[in-house]
Amino acid sequence: MSVAEHTHDHGAAEHSRFQQHHFTTAEQQQDASKIGMWLFLVTEVLLFGGLFVGYGMTQSRFPEAFKSAHHHLQRELGFLNTVVLLISSFTMVMAVQAAKLNKQKQLIINLWITIACACAFLVVKYFEYSHKYHDGLLPFKAFYSYTGKQVAGEFHFFTFYFMMTGLHGIHIVGGIAALGWILKRAYQGDFTNAYYTPVDLAGLYWHLVDLIWIYLFPLLYLIS
Amino acid sequence: MSGHGHDHTKLYLATLGGLILLTFITVGASYVDFGSANVVIAMAIATVKASLVALIFMHLKDDKPVNAVIFTSSLVFLGIFLGFCMLDADSRDKVPTGHLTYIQQLDLDEAKKAEKAKAANPPHAAPAGEHH
């Protein structure tokens, strides 16, 4: 590596030991990683996209059943979880900024709050799921055993409810694992203004999980 | 490398405030009956929220354009997928009055066939079952 190539770092950011030899600059390495992450997010959009299309098709076939079935969901809990995820997105972007500005303590605090919000989301989801389990409001005709007053085809709604929120929940669990790993590395002092790509990429993933919930909340909880 | 960076805390806080405000609005709008426009309104608000997240929290606003192009391409293809499927779903069962859809015609044929079979041999079928 020539000295000239290091001038990109403004002098303030030191050469990172995480820069791999096949990249000319740290910036080039970060750009390449980011493109890879965005390509992964594209596959995520298409994965959830299939479920969204299925929801749309089924909803248009059973509009009355969907309207009636969604009253079993508790809006307040869905709203609470939306706010929890939005706050976690805010703390996540604050963590990325802290890493960028070399503020180690702020980075660790914000990562902790993000993980705490993710866990809070899952706790609320657990209460919602257990309530539906007790009422027999389960996915697929074979498991659905609710006997109260209802419109024909309501089980279709719960099939989509559990598949969509379930896949989303798995992504939350994955996010907690990823953020836990980022937190461990943050404690090791791996992230500086010269190298914070993993924080940035975990942030992108976390925001996508939030973004998907932004659509799930009105589609499942707010049918009118 | 953007080693120095700027402090965007105020922008991020304002974005969070906007997102929570829009969540209140979408809940409020769901209590008002706009007919079939309700879904459109809810999805429009969700899209504004998603844009805020993508542009500010995911940095697409200030990032290299290639990332925005990649992400938008997925939305375009999802739009085609969703658009054509919904076009299909929304045009089903909407045949001019007096005409039957293919499925309804099949159901009717089935019912007629069953009735014919019942009319052909009613006395034997029911008692035969009771003897054994």
Interface residues (C-beta under 8 A of the other chain):
Chain A: H8 D9 H10 A12 A13 T25 A26 E27 Q30 D31 K34 I35 W38 L39 L41 V42 V45 L46 G49 F52 V53 G56 M57 S60 R61 R75 F79 T82 V83 L86 I87 S89 F90 M92 V93 M94 Q97 K100 L101 N193 A194 G203 L204 H207 L208 D210 L211 I214 Y215 F217 P218 L219 L222 I223 S224
Chain B: M1 S2 G3 H4 G5 D7 H8 T9 Y12 L13 T15 L16 L19 I20 T23 T26 V27 S30 Y31 V32 D33 N38 A42 M43 I45 A46 K49 A50 V53 A54 I56 F57 M58 D63 K64 V66 N67 I70 F71 S73 S74 L75 F77 L78 F81 L82 C85 M86 D88 A89 D90 R92
